[in-house]
Amino acid sequence: MKDLLTPRPWVLLSFTLLAVLGRVALPHWPHLPNFAPLDSLALFGGAYFARRHWAVLVPLLGIWLSDFVLNYQYLGHVELFYSGCYWQYGTYALLALLAHAGLRGRVAAGRVLGAGLGAAAVFFLITNFGVWLGSTTYPQTGAGLLACYAAGLPFITHSVLSNLFYCTVLFGGFELVQRRFPVLAYGRPVHLARA
């Protein structure tokens, strides 16, 4: 509860909301397939929210909210759960947990770059495995799994580019704001003026 009395979580929520709004607006602009702030949002939440449950729940809620809006825009109805969503959301939760363990309190350009590249690889491996598992498109053999991964290869380049762009925007943006307003730094005491 004490955390909610400081400006840091509210600024982090604002960055999350901006990423979600960007994703919802993105289909109206020309863009590459898989070029979206999803992996980056999971990494950002994991790296900056102090409590692990918020580090996972806030990005997941933001991603779900953007899915909700996009499904309504394109399908004309709401799909709360769709085929493959468990693999995707499970991967986002894993990315947030990995960022919470590896980046929290240690955000640096090289680490964020590595996390963005690693996130694209992790998402590719896990979600394509989920597509293959129980698929009627790919045989349930090693060759079928390799065929599924091969079919996903064109999209991993877009995911890497997306992660590099959105990690730069989210992490770089928050670091700049944090430098301008030191009260946002994690663990920094809030000094209130006395009357």
N, C-alpha and C positions, 0 to 999 in steps of 0.2 A: 504494500500500500504506500509506503514511504517513497518508493520509486516514482509513483504517479504524481507526486508533488513537485518533482523536478522537471525542467523542460526537456531533458534528453529523450525520454520515451515518446514524447509528443512530436518532437522533430523527426525521430526515426519513423514514427507512424506516418508523418507527412511525406517522407521520402518513399515509403512503401506505397502510399496512396498515389503519388505521382507516377510511380512505375506501373501501377495497375491501370491508371487512366491512360498512360502511354500505350499500354498493351491493347486496351479497348479501342483507342483511336487508331492504332497501327494498321488495321485492315483497310482503312480508308486512304492510306498512302501506299505508294509502290514500295515493296520490300521483298526480301528474300524469304523463302519458306524456312521455318524454324528460327527466324530472327525475332526473338522476343526476350523480355527481361526475366524469364522464369528461373533459370539456374542462378542468375546473378542475384535475384531477389532472395532466394533461399540462402545463398552465401552471405549476403548483406545482413539479413536478419540474424543468422547464426553468429556472425562476427561482432555485431554491435549490441544486441539485446543482452543484458546482463544475466537474466534468468533463462535457463535452458528451455523451459516450457514456452516462454514468450518468443524465444529465438526460433522455435519450430512453428508455433501456432500462428504468429502474425504473418509470416510469408505464406504459409499454407492457406490461411484465410484470404489473403490478398489474391493468390493465384486462383482459388476457388471462386471468389467474387468475379474476377475477370472472365473465368470460364462460364460462369452463370450468365453474365451479360452477353458474351459472344454467342453462346448457344441460343439465347433468346433472339438475338439479332439475326442469326443465320438460319436457325431451325424453326423459329416462330413459337417455340415452346421451351420449357425448362427441363433440362436433364441434370438431375442432381448427381447421378453416378452414371458413367458411360463406360463402354468397353475399354479396358486399359487404364482407367483412372487410378486403380489401386497401385499399379506398377509406377505410374508417373508420380502420384502424390507420395508414395513410399520413397521414391528416389529423391524428391524435393526435401522430405523430412530427413533423410540420410545426409544430404548435402548440408542442410542447416546444422545438423549435429556435428558433422565433421568440421564445419567452419567454426562452430562454437568451441570445439576442442582445440583447433589449430590456429585460428585467427584472432579470437577474442583477446584483446589487449596487446596483440602483436601484428596489427595491420601495417603492412609495408608493401610498396609497389611490386616487388618480386614475389612476395607471398600471395598477393591477390592475383597476379598473373598466373602463377602455378595453380592456384585454386580454380581460376576460370577455365584453364585448359583441362585440368583434372575433372572438373564438373561435367564438361562436355563429354569426356570419355566415359565417366561413370554413368551418366544418363543414357548414352548410346548403348553401352553394354547391358544395362539392366532392362531398359524399356524394349530393346529389340529382342532380348531373351523372352520378355513377357509376350511380345507379339508372336514369337515362334511357338511358345508353350501352348499346346492344345489347338494350334492353328490348323485350319483346313487348307490354307494356301501353301504352307511349307510342310514337307514330310517331317515327322517327329524322329528325325535321325540327325547325326552329326552333320551330314551334308545339307540337310534342310536348315539347320541352325546357321551354318556358314552362308547359305543362300539368303537367309533373312538378314544377316549382318551385311552382306554385300549389297542388298537392296537399300539398306539404310545409309551406306557410305556417302552418297551425294549430300545428305542432310547434315552430316557432322561438321563439314566445313562451315556451313551457315551457323551452326550452333557455336562453334569456336569464335567466329567473327562477332556474333551476338554477345557472347560472354565477355569478350574483350571490350566491346563498346559499352555495354551496360555496367560492367564492373567499374570501368573508368568513370562513368557518369555517377553511379551510386556511391562508390567508395571515395572517389576523388571529390565529388560534391560534398559529401558529409565531412570529409577531412578539412576541406576549405572552410565550411561553416563552423566546424569545431575550433579551427584556429582563430577565426574571427570572433567567436563567442566561447571563450574558455570554460564557461560554466557548463557546456555540453560535454566536456571530457569525462570519461567514465571514472568514477571514484573521486571526483573533484567535489569538495564540500561547497555547499551553497551558502554564501554569506548574505544575509538580509540586512538592509540598512536599518539602523535604529532610529526611532523617532525622537 
